[in-house]
Amino acid sequence: MSFLTAHLTIHEHNNMESPHEHQQSLLLSRIIVNVEKLNEAIMTLNKNLQEINIANMDTELVAQMFKNYQSNVLFHLEATNGLKDPV
């Protein structure tokens, strides 16, 4: 039970005289529960995104290596006049 939920429970017991306050307390309780669920879902999403980013690191490294290789080949072909115009 979170601090907010515990505080709300205490607040509910102290304000049972007014039906409007009781209704508001019930709505606030539902909001708190939904925000806690949303927070858990976002934490799970962040964990999964972190795992995906770690898994993609190798692909990113290979892509960078290929880009550097392509740049070096182009430089070498230009330097040795080996670069021909397209047919």
C-alpha positions as CSV (number, residue, x, y, z in Angstrom):
1,M,0.0,0.0,0.0
2,S,1.5,3.3,-1.1
3,F,1.6,6.4,1.1
4,L,-1.1,8.1,-0.9
5,T,-3.4,5.1,-0.6
6,A,-2.8,4.9,3.1
7,H,-3.4,8.7,3.5
8,L,-6.6,8.4,1.5
9,T,-7.9,5.5,3.6
10,I,-7.4,7.6,6.8
11,H,-9.1,10.5,5.1
12,E,-12.0,8.4,4.1
13,H,-12.6,7.3,7.7
14,N,-12.5,10.9,9.0
15,N,-15.0,12.3,6.4
16,M,-17.8,9.8,6.3
17,E,-20.3,12.5,7.2
18,S,-20.4,14.0,3.8
19,P,-21.5,11.8,0.8
20,H,-19.8,14.2,-1.6
21,E,-16.5,13.9,0.2
22,H,-16.9,10.2,0.3
23,Q,-17.6,10.1,-3.5
24,Q,-14.6,12.3,-4.1
25,S,-12.5,10.0,-1.9
26,L,-13.6,7.0,-3.9
27,L,-12.8,8.7,-7.2
28,L,-9.4,9.8,-5.8
29,S,-8.7,6.3,-4.7
30,R,-9.5,5.0,-8.3
31,I,-7.2,7.7,-9.7
32,I,-4.4,6.7,-7.4
33,V,-4.7,3.0,-8.2
34,N,-4.7,3.8,-12.0
35,V,-1.7,6.1,-11.7
36,E,0.2,3.3,-9.8
37,K,-0.7,0.8,-12.5
38,L,0.4,3.3,-15.2
39,N,3.7,3.8,-13.3
40,E,4.3,0.1,-13.3
41,A,3.6,-0.2,-17.0
42,I,6.0,2.7,-17.8
43,M,8.7,1.1,-15.7
44,T,8.2,-2.2,-17.7
45,L,8.3,-0.3,-20.9
46,N,11.5,1.5,-20.0
47,K,13.1,-1.9,-19.0
48,N,12.1,-3.4,-22.3
49,L,13.4,-0.4,-24.3
50,Q,16.7,-0.6,-22.4
51,E,17.0,-4.3,-23.4
52,I,16.2,-3.5,-27.0
53,N,18.8,-0.7,-27.1
54,I,21.4,-3.1,-25.7
55,A,20.5,-5.7,-28.3
56,N,20.8,-3.1,-31.1
57,M,24.3,-2.0,-30.1
58,D,26.0,-4.7,-32.2
59,T,23.9,-3.7,-35.3
60,E,24.8,-0.1,-34.7
61,L,28.5,-1.0,-34.5
62,V,28.4,-3.0,-37.7
63,A,26.6,-0.2,-39.5
64,Q,29.2,2.3,-38.4
65,M,32.0,0.0,-39.4
66,F,30.5,-0.4,-42.9
67,K,30.0,3.3,-43.2
68,N,33.7,3.9,-42.4
69,Y,34.7,1.1,-44.8
70,Q,32.6,2.7,-47.6
71,S,34.2,6.1,-46.9
72,N,37.7,4.6,-46.9
73,V,37.1,2.8,-50.2
74,L,35.7,5.9,-51.8
75,F,38.8,7.9,-50.6
76,H,41.2,5.2,-51.9
77,L,39.4,5.0,-55.3
78,E,39.5,8.8,-55.7
79,A,43.2,9.0,-54.6
80,T,44.2,6.3,-57.1
81,N,42.0,7.5,-60.0
82,G,40.2,4.1,-59.7
83,L,36.8,5.7,-59.4
84,K,35.0,5.5,-62.8
85,D,31.9,7.3,-63.8
86,P,28.7,5.2,-63.8
87,V,27.8,3.6,-67.1
